[in-house]
């Protein structure tokens, strides 16, 4: 018997793992469901044995338990089942609170953050760049899986003419290749996810400020998510205005390069930040020579 069955089992497990890894979107594993019974196992109905034998008789149902008579209300057993009433300490009196300032009258606005992200040019750029990296990772994983299958088939075809130690050596090399590739795919997936966090973090940080500014310009002191409001008028919706301002202030975002680990970049202290951008804008103004005084 070929001794590469362990490799076959490992390949099957890794192929399933990599198939989950390179799924579209954010590479999240989809939770499978089986009908309406997700979370527990329902065995199938027993089938009759092959060979035309007589079917087995159904097992008899267990007899229903006979209810015991209730104990008399004045018996010791009934009294022991009654929960005791435990004493509680007195509740302290709360002093009156002095009258404070009444809150302002609400001026309500609504916004759809998903629509703002769809209209954002920076978010569109991040999705395009990171989507291309996810597709490349998917292609590389599929190509590597095909190489594993080819190597396994060659090993099975040549095993009859190989010594036992040679088979073990080939098996070990294939196992090392599978484990190394799986580790590389997971690391590349992590880098893509962290690059997405860096990109979206810049948009979310700027979006909070812009929502406040637009709401203040419209005299609004309460902004609700449009998806949570049953009815609103068009004049209360600030989605388009916020999206236009976001595209003006933040048309693009910093996306770490494909060959750069965001964690390493952050630890190096060279991750671009808002403070860095402010210093870069202030540097040309400080370096400019002072204007010459006009001649009298």
Backbone as JSON, one array per atom type, in Angstrom:
{
  "sequence": "XXXXXXXXXXXXXXXXXXXXXXXXXXXXXXXXXXXXXXXXXXXXXXXXXXXXXXXXXXXXXXXXXXXXXXXXXXXXXXXXXXXXXXXXXXXXXXXXXXXXXXXXXXXXXXXXXXXXXXXXXXXXXXXXXXXXXXXXXXXXXXXXXXXXXXXXXXXXXXXXXXXXXXXXXXXXXXXXXXXXXXXXXXXXXXXXXXXXXXXXXXXXXXXXXXXXXXXXXXXXXXXXXXXXXXXXXXXXXXXXXXXXXXXXXXXXXXXXXXXXXXXXXXXXXXXXXXXXXXXXXXXXXXXXXXXXXXXX",
  "N": [[0.86, -1.2, 0.0], [0.52, 2.2, -0.8], [2.43, 4.65, 0.84], [1.75, 7.23, 0.94], [-0.64, 8.15, 1.86], [-0.98, 9.79, 4.05], [-0.02, 12.21, 3.06], [-1.98, 12.71, 1.14], [-4.23, 13.13, 2.76], [-3.38, 15.43, 4.11], [-3.12, 17.2, 1.97], [-5.78, 17.41, 1.12], [-6.95, 18.67, 3.34], [-5.53, 21.1, 3.35], [-6.15, 22.17, 0.85], [-8.87, 22.71, 1.17], [-8.65, 24.61, 3.19], [-7.19, 26.65, 1.89], [-9.0, 27.26, -0.1], [-11.0, 28.53, 1.36], [-9.46, 30.66, 2.17], [-8.86, 32.19, -0.12], [-11.27, 33.16, -0.93], [-13.62, 35.46, -2.4], [-14.0, 39.0, -1.63], [-13.48, 39.91, 1.72], [-11.94, 37.7, 2.4], [-13.2, 36.11, 4.28], [-14.29, 33.26, 6.08], [-17.07, 31.46, 5.01], [-19.91, 30.69, 6.83], [-21.25, 27.55, 6.88], [-24.5, 26.19, 6.18], [-27.03, 23.82, 6.87], [-29.89, 23.23, 5.6], [-32.5, 24.06, 7.78], [-31.29, 23.41, 10.11], [-28.92, 24.35, 11.26], [-26.17, 24.08, 13.35], [-26.74, 21.85, 14.84], [-26.94, 18.2, 14.72], [-28.87, 16.13, 12.71], [-29.81, 12.9, 12.47], [-30.21, 10.68, 9.62], [-33.09, 8.85, 8.44], [-33.21, 5.45, 9.26], [-32.13, 3.08, 6.88], [-33.3, 0.15, 5.1], [-31.45, -2.9, 5.2], [-29.22, -3.91, 2.57], [-29.99, -6.49, 0.22], [-32.48, -7.51, 0.35], [-33.59, -8.28, 2.75], [-35.89, -8.62, 5.49], [-37.41, -5.68, 6.76], [-36.38, -4.06, 9.76], [-38.22, -4.06, 12.8], [-39.88, -1.22, 14.14], [-38.6, 0.5, 16.99], [-40.07, 0.18, 20.22], [-41.98, 2.74, 21.77], [-40.93, 4.53, 24.62], [-42.54, 4.15, 27.77], [-44.71, 6.7, 29.05], [-43.74, 8.79, 31.76], [-45.14, 8.31, 35.0], [-47.01, 10.75, 36.58], [-46.19, 12.11, 39.74], [-48.05, 12.39, 42.77], [-48.97, 15.6, 44.02], [-47.49, 17.22, 46.82], [-49.13, 17.82, 49.95], [-50.24, 21.16, 50.78], [-49.69, 22.02, 53.33], [-47.68, 20.44, 54.18], [-44.33, 19.45, 55.24], [-42.61, 19.03, 53.1], [-43.71, 20.55, 50.98], [-43.48, 23.11, 52.06], [-40.72, 23.32, 52.16], [-40.08, 23.57, 49.48], [-40.95, 26.08, 48.79], [-39.7, 29.23, 47.96], [-37.68, 31.09, 50.19], [-38.42, 34.25, 51.76], [-36.2, 36.71, 51.75], [-34.71, 39.15, 53.87], [-34.12, 42.57, 52.96], [-31.75, 45.26, 52.85], [-32.55, 48.64, 53.86], [-33.59, 51.01, 51.35], [-31.62, 53.69, 50.34], [-32.53, 57.13, 50.59], [-32.81, 59.25, 47.81], [-31.41, 62.36, 47.18], [-32.95, 65.46, 46.11], [-32.37, 66.63, 42.81], [-30.84, 69.54, 41.65], [-32.38, 71.91, 39.46], [-31.43, 71.88, 36.08], [-29.9, 73.08, 33.01], [-32.02, 73.19, 30.26], [-32.02, 70.92, 27.49], [-31.12, 71.73, 24.08], [-33.52, 72.38, 21.46], [-34.13, 69.7, 19.26], [-32.59, 69.55, 16.07], [-32.83, 67.78, 13.35], [-30.96, 65.66, 11.21], [-30.27, 63.34, 8.51], [-28.2, 60.64, 7.35], [-26.57, 58.48, 5.03], [-24.11, 56.39, 5.49], [-23.02, 54.12, 4.08], [-23.7, 54.87, 1.42], [-22.19, 57.18, 1.17], [-19.61, 56.11, 1.24], [-19.67, 54.64, -1.12], [-19.76, 56.7, -2.96], [-17.37, 57.92, -2.55], [-14.29, 58.84, -3.86], [-11.81, 58.13, -2.89], [-12.37, 55.77, -1.45], [-13.21, 54.19, -3.57], [-10.83, 53.97, -5.01], [-9.21, 52.57, -3.17], [-10.61, 50.15, -3.0], [-10.32, 49.23, -5.61], [-7.52, 48.89, -5.88], [-6.86, 47.13, -3.75], [-8.61, 45.08, -4.34], [-7.49, 44.07, -6.71], [-5.15, 42.99, -5.66], [-6.21, 40.96, -4.05], [-7.32, 39.33, -6.03], [-4.99, 38.52, -7.34], [-3.74, 37.04, -5.33], [-5.59, 34.97, -5.12], [-5.31, 33.73, -7.63], [-2.64, 32.85, -7.47], [-2.81, 31.04, -5.35], [-4.52, 29.07, -6.4], [-2.92, 28.17, -8.51], [-0.77, 27.09, -7.09], [-2.05, 25.03, -5.7], [-2.72, 23.37, -7.85], [-0.14, 22.55, -8.55], [0.51, 21.02, -6.29], [-1.26, 18.86, -6.57], [-0.35, 17.73, -8.97], [2.23, 16.92, -8.23], [1.58, 15.06, -6.3], [0.26, 13.1, -7.83], [2.36, 12.26, -9.51], [4.02, 11.13, -7.6], [2.45, 8.98, -6.72], [2.33, 7.49, -9.08], [5.0, 6.75, -9.49], [5.66, 5.34, -7.26], [5.73, 2.55, -7.14], [8.15, 1.81, -8.23], [10.03, 2.77, -6.5], [12.1, 2.98, -3.6], [11.39, 2.49, -0.08], [12.52, 4.47, 1.61], [12.97, 6.48, -0.24], [10.36, 7.17, -1.0], [9.43, 8.19, 1.44], [11.09, 10.43, 1.66], [10.27, 12.0, -0.54], [7.61, 12.43, 0.21], [7.99, 13.93, 2.55], [9.19, 16.24, 1.51], [7.08, 17.23, -0.05], [5.16, 17.73, 1.91], [6.47, 19.75, 3.37], [6.53, 21.71, 1.4], [3.78, 22.24, 1.06], [3.05, 23.2, 3.62], [4.69, 25.48, 3.85], [3.72, 27.03, 1.71], [1.09, 27.43, 2.49], [1.5, 28.96, 4.81], [2.62, 31.23, 3.64], [0.47, 32.18, 2.07], [-1.41, 32.85, 4.04], [-0.04, 34.9, 5.35], [0.17, 36.82, 3.31], [-2.52, 37.34, 2.93], [-3.14, 38.5, 5.42], [-1.63, 40.88, 5.23], [-2.96, 42.2, 3.16], [-5.47, 42.62, 4.33], [-4.76, 44.29, 6.49], [-3.74, 46.47, 5.09], [-6.12, 47.36, 3.97], [-7.42, 48.18, 6.3], [-5.8, 50.34, 7.02], [-6.31, 52.08, 4.89], [-9.14, 52.48, 4.96], [-9.32, 53.49, 7.51], [-8.29, 56.09, 7.32], [-10.27, 57.32, 5.78], [-12.57, 57.08, 7.41], [-11.79, 58.56, 9.65], [-11.61, 61.17, 8.58], [-14.19, 61.43, 7.71], [-15.79, 61.66, 10.01], [-15.17, 64.25, 10.95], [-16.1, 65.79, 8.78], [-18.85, 65.26, 8.73], [-19.64, 66.5, 11.11], [-19.01, 69.16, 10.45], [-20.67, 69.69, 8.21], [-23.18, 69.26, 9.38], [-23.18, 71.27, 11.3], [-23.12, 73.52, 9.63], [-25.64, 73.42, 8.58], [-27.19, 73.87, 10.76], [-27.85, 71.67, 12.29], [-28.18, 69.54, 15.08], [-28.38, 66.91, 15.64], [-27.77, 63.93, 14.08], [-28.89, 61.2, 12.33], [-28.66, 57.74, 11.32], [-29.68, 57.0, 8.08], [-30.67, 54.53, 7.35], [-31.9, 53.65, 9.62], [-34.13, 55.12, 9.99], [-37.55, 55.49, 9.57], [-39.01, 57.31, 8.01], [-38.26, 60.24, 6.25], [-37.61, 63.56, 5.06], [-36.36, 64.89, 1.94], [-34.88, 67.19, 2.31], [-33.64, 66.85, 4.75], [-31.59, 65.1, 4.4], [-28.17, 64.68, 4.3], [-26.35, 63.29, 2.85], [-25.28, 63.45, 0.16], [-24.04, 65.98, 0.22], [-22.09, 65.59, 2.18], [-20.56, 63.6, 0.92], [-19.61, 64.99, -1.32], [-18.0, 66.95, -0.07], [-16.16, 65.27, 1.17], [-14.83, 64.13, -1.03], [-13.6, 66.4, -1.96], [-11.86, 67.17, 0.1], [-10.46, 64.82, 0.71], [-9.46, 63.27, -1.74], [-7.89, 61.05, -2.41], [-6.24, 58.29, -0.75], [-3.62, 57.09, 1.42], [-2.19, 54.08, 0.55], [-0.61, 51.24, 1.64], [2.21, 49.77, -0.01], [2.21, 46.8, -2.09], [4.22, 45.01, -1.44], [4.9, 45.66, 1.13], [4.76, 45.29, 4.59], [2.19, 46.33, 6.64], [2.36, 46.32, 9.47], [5.12, 46.28, 9.99], [5.77, 48.68, 8.77], [4.41, 50.49, 10.38], [5.75, 50.15, 12.83], [8.21, 51.12, 12.15], [7.93, 53.82, 12.17], [7.53, 55.4, 9.95], [5.06, 55.6, 8.83], [2.75, 57.42, 6.99], [1.1, 60.22, 8.41], [-1.47, 62.46, 9.64], [-0.18, 64.54, 10.93], [2.32, 64.51, 9.67], [1.58, 65.32, 7.1], [0.73, 67.92, 7.64], [3.13, 69.07, 8.45], [4.55, 68.9, 6.06], [3.12, 70.67, 4.47], [3.57, 73.01, 5.84], [6.29, 73.33, 5.62], [7.14, 74.35, 2.96], [6.16, 76.97, 3.16], [7.65, 78.01, 5.28], [10.18, 77.85, 4.24], [10.16, 79.65, 2.17], [11.49, 82.75, 0.94], [11.43, 85.91, 2.72], [9.26, 88.54, 1.71], [10.49, 91.24, -0.17], [11.0, 94.54, 1.03], [9.18, 97.36, -0.13], [10.72, 99.91, -2.19], [11.24, 103.22, -1.2]],
  "CA": [[0.0, 0.0, 0.0], [1.32, 3.42, -0.91], [2.53, 5.3, 2.14], [1.49, 8.68, 0.8], [-2.0, 8.52, 2.25], [-0.89, 10.96, 4.94], [0.1, 13.4, 2.23], [-3.28, 12.96, 0.53], [-5.11, 13.75, 3.76], [-2.9, 16.79, 4.35], [-3.46, 18.01, 0.8], [-7.22, 17.68, 1.14], [-7.23, 19.69, 4.35], [-4.95, 22.38, 2.97], [-6.91, 22.7, -0.28], [-10.08, 23.31, 1.72], [-8.26, 25.82, 3.91], [-6.84, 27.7, 0.94], [-10.21, 27.68, -0.8], [-11.6, 29.53, 2.22], [-8.59, 31.82, 2.27], [-8.87, 33.01, -1.32], [-12.63, 33.52, -1.33], [-13.73, 36.86, -2.74], [-14.34, 39.88, -0.53], [-12.47, 40.09, 2.75], [-11.36, 36.4, 2.7], [-13.81, 35.56, 5.48], [-14.85, 31.94, 5.86], [-18.53, 31.48, 5.04], [-20.46, 29.68, 7.73], [-22.16, 26.7, 6.13], [-25.78, 25.88, 6.81], [-27.66, 22.63, 6.31], [-31.32, 23.4, 5.78], [-32.79, 24.91, 8.91], [-30.77, 22.75, 11.29], [-27.54, 24.73, 11.48], [-25.76, 24.08, 14.74], [-26.88, 20.53, 15.44], [-26.93, 17.11, 13.74], [-30.1, 15.35, 12.66], [-29.5, 11.67, 11.73], [-31.17, 10.28, 8.62], [-33.91, 7.67, 8.78], [-32.49, 4.19, 9.03], [-32.49, 2.43, 5.64], [-33.23, -1.32, 5.22], [-30.18, -3.48, 4.76], [-29.23, -4.41, 1.19], [-30.09, -7.94, 0.13], [-33.88, -7.92, 0.36], [-34.02, -8.79, 4.03], [-37.08, -7.99, 6.06], [-37.05, -4.49, 7.53], [-36.45, -4.2, 11.2], [-39.4, -3.45, 13.42], [-39.6, 0.05, 14.81], [-38.51, 0.33, 18.44], [-41.24, 0.61, 20.98], [-41.82, 4.02, 22.46], [-40.82, 4.39, 26.06], [-43.78, 4.56, 28.45], [-44.68, 8.03, 29.65], [-43.58, 8.71, 33.22], [-46.36, 8.52, 35.79], [-46.81, 11.92, 37.44], [-46.3, 11.88, 41.17], [-49.05, 13.28, 43.4], [-48.4, 16.78, 44.66], [-47.49, 17.16, 48.28], [-50.09, 18.75, 50.56], [-49.7, 22.51, 50.96], [-49.23, 22.26, 54.71], [-46.66, 19.47, 54.54], [-42.97, 19.98, 55.34], [-41.99, 19.0, 51.77], [-44.2, 21.7, 50.22], [-42.9, 24.32, 52.62], [-39.29, 23.41, 51.83], [-39.95, 23.96, 48.09], [-41.31, 27.49, 48.66], [-38.5, 30.05, 48.18], [-37.82, 31.97, 51.36], [-38.41, 35.7, 51.57], [-35.03, 37.19, 52.47], [-34.8, 40.59, 54.16], [-33.24, 43.45, 52.2], [-31.46, 46.51, 53.57], [-33.4, 49.77, 53.42], [-33.13, 51.77, 50.19], [-31.33, 55.07, 50.75], [-33.29, 58.19, 49.92], [-32.03, 60.04, 46.86], [-31.73, 63.8, 47.33], [-33.43, 66.14, 44.91], [-31.35, 67.18, 41.91], [-31.21, 70.91, 41.27], [-32.8, 72.08, 38.08], [-30.34, 72.24, 35.19], [-30.22, 73.76, 31.76], [-32.77, 72.33, 29.35], [-31.3, 70.67, 26.24], [-31.66, 72.49, 22.95], [-34.5, 71.69, 20.62], [-33.39, 68.92, 18.25], [-32.67, 69.83, 14.64], [-32.41, 66.44, 12.96], [-30.56, 65.33, 9.85], [-30.02, 61.92, 8.27], [-27.08, 60.36, 6.45], [-26.3, 57.08, 4.7], [-22.67, 56.22, 5.4], [-22.67, 53.26, 2.94], [-23.76, 55.63, 0.17], [-21.03, 58.08, 1.14], [-18.44, 55.31, 0.87], [-19.77, 54.3, -2.54], [-19.49, 57.9, -3.74], [-16.03, 58.41, -2.23], [-13.25, 58.46, -4.82], [-10.75, 57.46, -2.15], [-12.81, 54.41, -1.18], [-13.2, 53.46, -4.84], [-9.44, 53.66, -5.34], [-8.74, 51.52, -2.27], [-11.24, 48.89, -3.39], [-9.74, 48.79, -6.88], [-6.15, 48.43, -5.67], [-6.84, 45.96, -2.89], [-9.29, 44.0, -5.05], [-6.53, 43.46, -7.62], [-4.25, 42.15, -4.87], [-6.93, 39.75, -3.66], [-7.42, 38.45, -7.2], [-3.67, 37.93, -7.58], [-3.55, 36.01, -4.32], [-6.44, 33.84, -5.48], [-4.69, 33.01, -8.76], [-1.43, 32.16, -7.0], [-3.2, 29.89, -4.53], [-5.02, 28.02, -7.28], [-1.79, 27.62, -9.23], [0.0, 26.27, -6.17], [-2.82, 23.82, -5.45], [-2.55, 22.48, -9.0], [1.18, 21.95, -8.44], [0.47, 19.96, -5.28], [-1.93, 17.68, -7.13], [0.54, 17.1, -9.95], [3.31, 16.25, -7.51], [1.02, 13.87, -5.65], [0.01, 12.09, -8.86], [3.66, 11.71, -9.91], [4.5, 10.26, -6.52], [1.67, 7.75, -6.74], [2.68, 6.7, -10.27], [6.37, 6.28, -9.41], [5.92, 4.69, -5.97], [6.01, 1.11, -7.3], [9.55, 1.63, -8.61], [10.85, 3.52, -5.56], [12.32, 2.37, -2.29], [10.59, 3.07, 0.99], [13.11, 5.72, 2.08], [12.76, 7.49, -1.27], [8.97, 7.62, -0.88], [9.33, 9.04, 2.62], [11.74, 11.7, 1.38], [9.38, 12.77, -1.41], [6.45, 12.83, 1.02], [8.39, 15.0, 3.46], [9.38, 17.46, 0.73], [5.77, 17.75, -0.43], [4.56, 18.29, 3.11], [7.12, 21.04, 3.65], [6.08, 22.67, 0.39], [2.39, 22.6, 1.36], [3.0, 24.0, 4.84], [5.3, 26.78, 3.56], [2.81, 27.8, 0.85], [-0.06, 27.85, 3.3], [1.95, 30.05, 5.67], [2.79, 32.42, 2.81], [-0.84, 32.69, 1.69], [-2.01, 33.5, 5.2], [0.66, 36.15, 5.6], [-0.24, 37.77, 2.28], [-3.9, 37.72, 3.25], [-3.1, 39.44, 6.55], [-1.11, 42.15, 4.76], [-4.03, 42.85, 2.39], [-6.48, 43.07, 5.27], [-4.25, 45.43, 7.24], [-3.7, 47.61, 4.17], [-7.49, 47.86, 3.88], [-7.7, 48.91, 7.53], [-5.11, 51.62, 6.95], [-6.99, 52.94, 3.92], [-10.46, 52.85, 5.45], [-9.17, 54.31, 8.72], [-8.13, 57.48, 6.92], [-11.56, 57.83, 5.33], [-13.46, 57.19, 8.55], [-11.34, 59.67, 10.49], [-11.99, 62.42, 7.93], [-15.65, 61.48, 7.58], [-16.35, 62.14, 11.27], [-15.04, 65.7, 10.97], [-16.93, 66.4, 7.75], [-20.24, 65.18, 9.17], [-19.84, 67.57, 12.09], [-18.98, 70.45, 9.78], [-21.87, 69.85, 7.39], [-24.33, 69.4, 10.28], [-23.14, 72.61, 11.9], [-23.47, 74.51, 8.61], [-27.09, 73.34, 8.37], [-27.87, 74.09, 12.03], [-28.32, 70.4, 12.84], [-27.48, 69.07, 16.29], [-28.63, 65.48, 15.78], [-27.72, 63.27, 12.78], [-29.22, 59.8, 12.46], [-28.43, 56.9, 10.15], [-30.9, 56.96, 7.26], [-31.18, 53.18, 7.33], [-32.64, 53.4, 10.85], [-35.25, 56.06, 10.03], [-38.64, 54.99, 8.73], [-39.48, 58.34, 7.1], [-37.56, 61.53, 6.33], [-37.72, 64.37, 3.85], [-35.1, 65.04, 1.22], [-34.11, 68.31, 2.85], [-32.91, 66.44, 5.95], [-30.52, 64.17, 4.02], [-26.9, 65.37, 4.02], [-25.43, 62.3, 2.29], [-24.58, 63.95, -1.02], [-23.17, 67.09, 0.61], [-20.93, 65.03, 2.88], [-19.74, 62.91, -0.06], [-18.91, 66.01, -2.12], [-16.94, 67.54, 0.75], [-15.13, 64.25, 1.39], [-14.04, 64.02, -2.25], [-12.79, 67.61, -2.09], [-10.81, 67.2, 1.12], [-9.68, 63.58, 0.69], [-9.75, 62.55, -3.0], [-7.13, 59.8, -2.4], [-5.71, 57.89, 0.55], [-2.37, 56.35, 1.39], [-2.34, 52.63, 0.55], [0.71, 50.61, 1.69], [2.57, 49.01, -1.2], [1.88, 45.38, -2.01], [5.33, 44.27, -0.84], [5.21, 46.28, 2.41], [3.93, 44.84, 5.69], [1.76, 47.5, 7.4], [2.85, 46.28, 10.84], [6.53, 46.71, 9.97], [5.78, 50.1, 8.42], [3.98, 51.26, 11.55], [6.8, 50.1, 13.85], [9.36, 51.9, 11.7], [7.67, 55.23, 12.38], [7.45, 56.13, 8.67], [3.69, 55.58, 8.32], [2.26, 58.8, 6.82], [0.04, 60.62, 9.31], [-1.95, 63.82, 9.43], [0.86, 65.47, 11.38], [3.33, 64.58, 8.62], [1.06, 66.13, 6.01], [0.74, 69.31, 8.08], [4.52, 69.58, 8.42], [4.96, 69.08, 4.68], [2.51, 71.89, 3.97], [4.16, 74.17, 6.5], [7.7, 73.47, 5.25], [7.37, 75.31, 1.87], [5.9, 78.34, 3.6], [8.77, 78.47, 6.11], [11.39, 77.96, 3.41], [10.05, 80.75, 1.21], [12.17, 83.94, 1.44], [10.49, 86.98, 3.03], [9.05, 89.5, 0.63], [11.34, 92.44, -0.06], [10.26, 95.78, 1.36], [9.14, 98.25, -1.28], [11.6, 101.08, -2.13], [10.55, 104.52, -1.06]],
  "C": [[0.89, 1.23, 0.0], [1.29, 4.17, 0.41], [2.27, 6.79, 2.06], [0.06, 9.04, 1.14], [-2.01, 9.7, 3.2], [-0.77, 12.25, 4.17], [-1.23, 13.74, 1.59], [-4.23, 13.63, 1.52], [-4.69, 15.18, 4.03], [-3.26, 17.7, 3.2], [-4.94, 18.35, 0.8], [-7.57, 18.75, 2.15], [-6.72, 21.05, 3.95], [-5.7, 23.0, 1.81], [-8.19, 23.35, 0.21], [-9.76, 24.59, 2.45], [-7.94, 26.95, 2.97], [-8.04, 28.15, 0.14], [-10.97, 28.71, 0.03], [-10.78, 30.8, 2.22], [-8.73, 32.74, 1.09], [-10.27, 33.31, -1.79], [-12.7, 35.01, -1.54], [-14.18, 37.67, -1.54], [-13.19, 39.98, 0.43], [-11.87, 38.78, 3.2], [-11.92, 35.81, 3.98], [-14.41, 34.21, 5.16], [-16.36, 32.02, 6.0], [-19.02, 30.36, 5.93], [-21.5, 28.87, 6.98], [-23.43, 26.44, 6.92], [-26.36, 24.68, 6.11], [-29.14, 22.73, 6.59], [-31.6, 24.37, 6.88], [-32.21, 24.38, 10.18], [-29.31, 23.08, 11.51], [-27.25, 24.72, 12.97], [-25.99, 22.77, 15.44], [-27.01, 19.49, 14.34], [-28.23, 16.34, 13.86], [-29.82, 14.09, 11.87], [-30.6, 11.36, 10.74], [-31.96, 9.06, 9.1], [-33.16, 6.4, 8.41], [-33.03, 3.52, 7.78], [-32.44, 0.92, 5.82], [-31.94, -1.86, 4.65], [-30.32, -4.03, 3.36], [-29.3, -5.93, 1.21], [-31.5, -8.44, 0.24], [-34.35, -8.46, 1.66], [-35.24, -8.04, 4.54], [-36.66, -6.78, 6.86], [-37.21, -4.74, 9.01], [-37.69, -3.5, 11.74], [-38.99, -2.2, 14.16], [-39.52, -0.16, 16.3], [-39.74, 0.86, 19.14], [-40.94, 1.92, 21.7], [-41.76, 3.77, 23.96], [-42.1, 4.84, 26.72], [-43.61, 5.92, 29.09], [-44.54, 7.91, 31.15], [-44.89, 9.03, 33.92], [-46.14, 9.73, 36.69], [-47.04, 11.58, 38.89], [-47.33, 12.83, 41.76], [-48.34, 14.43, 44.1], [-48.51, 16.66, 46.16], [-48.52, 18.13, 48.83], [-49.44, 20.1, 50.86], [-49.14, 22.72, 52.34], [-48.15, 21.28, 55.12], [-45.29, 20.12, 54.59], [-42.3, 20.02, 53.97], [-42.42, 20.19, 50.93], [-43.61, 22.99, 50.75], [-41.43, 24.46, 52.28], [-39.08, 23.83, 50.39], [-40.31, 25.42, 47.86], [-40.08, 28.35, 48.91], [-38.69, 30.99, 49.36], [-37.78, 33.43, 50.96], [-37.27, 36.26, 52.42], [-35.15, 38.7, 52.72], [-33.76, 41.36, 53.34], [-32.96, 44.69, 53.01], [-32.33, 47.65, 53.05], [-32.75, 50.51, 52.24], [-32.83, 53.2, 50.63], [-32.14, 56.07, 49.95], [-32.37, 59.0, 49.03], [-32.39, 61.5, 46.99], [-32.21, 64.38, 46.01], [-32.27, 66.72, 44.13], [-31.75, 68.58, 41.51], [-31.53, 71.01, 39.79], [-31.63, 72.56, 37.23], [-30.82, 72.94, 33.94], [-30.93, 72.77, 30.84], [-31.98, 72.12, 28.07], [-31.9, 71.46, 25.1], [-32.68, 71.68, 22.18], [-33.77, 70.94, 19.51], [-33.68, 69.42, 16.84], [-32.03, 68.62, 13.96], [-32.03, 66.4, 11.49], [-30.32, 63.84, 9.74], [-28.9, 61.78, 7.26], [-26.98, 58.86, 6.23], [-24.8, 56.94, 4.5], [-22.29, 55.24, 4.29], [-22.72, 53.99, 1.6], [-22.6, 56.6, 0.05], [-19.78, 57.32, 0.72], [-18.49, 54.9, -0.59], [-19.47, 55.49, -3.43], [-18.08, 58.44, -3.54], [-15.03, 57.92, -3.28], [-12.1, 57.75, -4.12], [-11.12, 56.02, -1.84], [-12.82, 53.58, -2.46], [-11.77, 53.07, -5.24], [-8.91, 52.52, -4.46], [-9.34, 50.17, -2.65], [-10.64, 48.36, -4.68], [-8.34, 48.21, -6.67], [-6.13, 47.14, -4.85], [-7.59, 44.79, -3.53], [-8.37, 43.3, -6.04], [-5.54, 42.58, -6.86], [-4.94, 40.89, -4.4], [-7.06, 38.79, -4.84], [-6.08, 37.78, -7.5], [-3.38, 36.82, -6.58], [-4.37, 34.77, -4.64], [-5.83, 33.03, -6.63], [-3.45, 32.24, -8.32], [-1.78, 30.94, -6.17], [-3.72, 28.74, -5.4], [-3.89, 27.36, -8.07], [-0.97, 26.7, -8.34], [-0.74, 24.97, -5.85], [-2.71, 22.84, -6.61], [-1.17, 21.81, -8.99], [1.23, 20.86, -7.4], [-0.16, 18.69, -5.85], [-1.04, 16.96, -8.15], [1.66, 16.32, -9.26], [2.79, 14.99, -6.82], [0.76, 12.76, -6.65], [1.32, 11.46, -9.35], [4.18, 10.74, -8.85], [3.75, 8.94, -6.5], [2.04, 6.86, -7.93], [4.07, 6.08, -10.16], [6.65, 5.47, -8.15], [6.29, 3.22, -6.14], [7.46, 0.85, -7.65], [10.51, 2.34, -7.65], [10.99, 2.75, -4.26], [11.52, 3.12, -1.23], [11.17, 4.4, 1.46], [12.95, 6.83, 1.04], [11.34, 8.05, -1.23], [8.82, 8.56, 0.31], [9.96, 10.4, 2.39], [10.87, 12.59, 0.5], [8.15, 13.27, -0.65], [6.8, 14.01, 1.92], [8.58, 16.31, 2.71], [8.04, 18.07, 0.32], [5.05, 18.35, 0.76], [5.16, 19.64, 3.45], [6.69, 22.11, 2.66], [4.67, 23.16, 0.68], [2.33, 23.54, 2.56], [3.58, 25.39, 4.59], [4.38, 27.64, 2.7], [1.61, 28.29, 1.64], [0.32, 29.02, 4.22], [2.11, 31.35, 4.86], [1.45, 33.02, 2.42], [-1.52, 33.41, 2.85], [-1.34, 34.83, 5.5], [0.28, 37.21, 4.58], [-1.68, 38.23, 2.5], [-3.94, 38.72, 4.38], [-2.64, 40.82, 6.09], [-2.19, 42.9, 3.97], [-5.1, 43.39, 3.34], [-6.0, 44.29, 6.06], [-4.1, 46.66, 6.36], [-5.09, 48.21, 3.99], [-7.86, 48.64, 5.14], [-7.03, 50.27, 7.53], [-5.85, 52.58, 6.03], [-8.34, 53.41, 4.45], [-10.37, 53.7, 6.72], [-8.99, 55.78, 8.39], [-9.47, 58.09, 6.5], [-12.5, 58.03, 6.51], [-13.08, 58.36, 9.44], [-11.74, 61.01, 9.89], [-13.5, 62.55, 7.85], [-16.31, 62.01, 8.85], [-16.29, 63.67, 11.33], [-15.98, 66.36, 9.97], [-18.4, 66.35, 8.13], [-20.54, 66.28, 10.18], [-19.9, 68.93, 11.41], [-20.25, 70.68, 8.97], [-23.1, 70.02, 8.29], [-24.35, 70.78, 10.91], [-23.52, 73.68, 10.88], [-24.96, 74.53, 8.32], [-27.87, 73.58, 9.66], [-28.4, 72.82, 12.66], [-27.5, 70.02, 14.07], [-27.72, 67.6, 16.56], [-28.69, 64.87, 14.38], [-27.91, 61.78, 13.01], [-28.87, 59.05, 11.18], [-29.75, 56.77, 9.37], [-31.51, 55.57, 7.25], [-32.02, 52.85, 8.57], [-33.85, 54.3, 11.0], [-36.32, 55.57, 9.08], [-39.07, 56.02, 7.69], [-38.68, 59.61, 7.33], [-37.72, 62.26, 5.02], [-36.35, 64.56, 3.22], [-34.25, 66.16, 1.8], [-33.32, 67.97, 4.09], [-31.71, 65.58, 5.64], [-29.28, 64.95, 3.62], [-25.89, 64.43, 3.38], [-24.62, 62.86, 1.14], [-23.63, 65.08, -0.67], [-21.92, 66.59, 1.32], [-20.01, 64.32, 1.89], [-18.96, 63.9, -0.92], [-17.76, 66.63, -1.34], [-15.82, 66.54, 1.0], [-14.25, 64.1, 0.16], [-13.17, 65.24, -2.47], [-11.61, 67.58, -1.14], [-9.89, 65.98, 1.0], [-9.99, 62.82, -0.6], [-9.03, 61.21, -3.09], [-6.66, 59.52, -0.98], [-4.39, 57.17, 0.35], [-2.67, 54.86, 1.51], [-0.94, 52.02, 0.61], [0.97, 49.78, 0.45], [2.33, 47.52, -0.98], [2.97, 44.58, -1.31], [5.74, 44.83, 0.52], [4.23, 45.76, 3.45], [3.49, 46.06, 6.5], [2.24, 47.5, 8.84], [4.3, 46.74, 10.92], [6.62, 48.19, 9.67], [5.38, 50.95, 9.62], [5.06, 51.28, 12.62], [8.02, 50.94, 13.45], [9.17, 53.4, 11.92], [7.57, 56.05, 11.11], [6.06, 56.07, 8.07], [3.2, 57.01, 8.18], [1.07, 59.06, 7.76], [-0.41, 62.02, 8.98], [-0.9, 64.84, 9.86], [1.96, 65.61, 10.33], [2.86, 65.45, 7.47], [1.06, 67.61, 6.38], [2.14, 69.89, 8.04], [4.99, 69.79, 6.98], [4.35, 70.34, 4.07], [3.14, 73.13, 4.58], [5.6, 74.39, 6.08], [7.91, 74.43, 4.08], [7.15, 76.74, 2.29], [7.05, 78.88, 4.44], [10.02, 78.66, 5.29], [11.32, 79.13, 2.44], [10.72, 82.0, 1.76], [11.16, 85.04, 1.73], [10.42, 87.96, 1.86], [9.87, 90.75, 0.88], [10.46, 93.66, 0.21], [10.28, 96.7, 0.16], [10.06, 99.46, -1.08], [10.78, 102.34, -2.04], [11.22, 105.55, -1.93]]
}
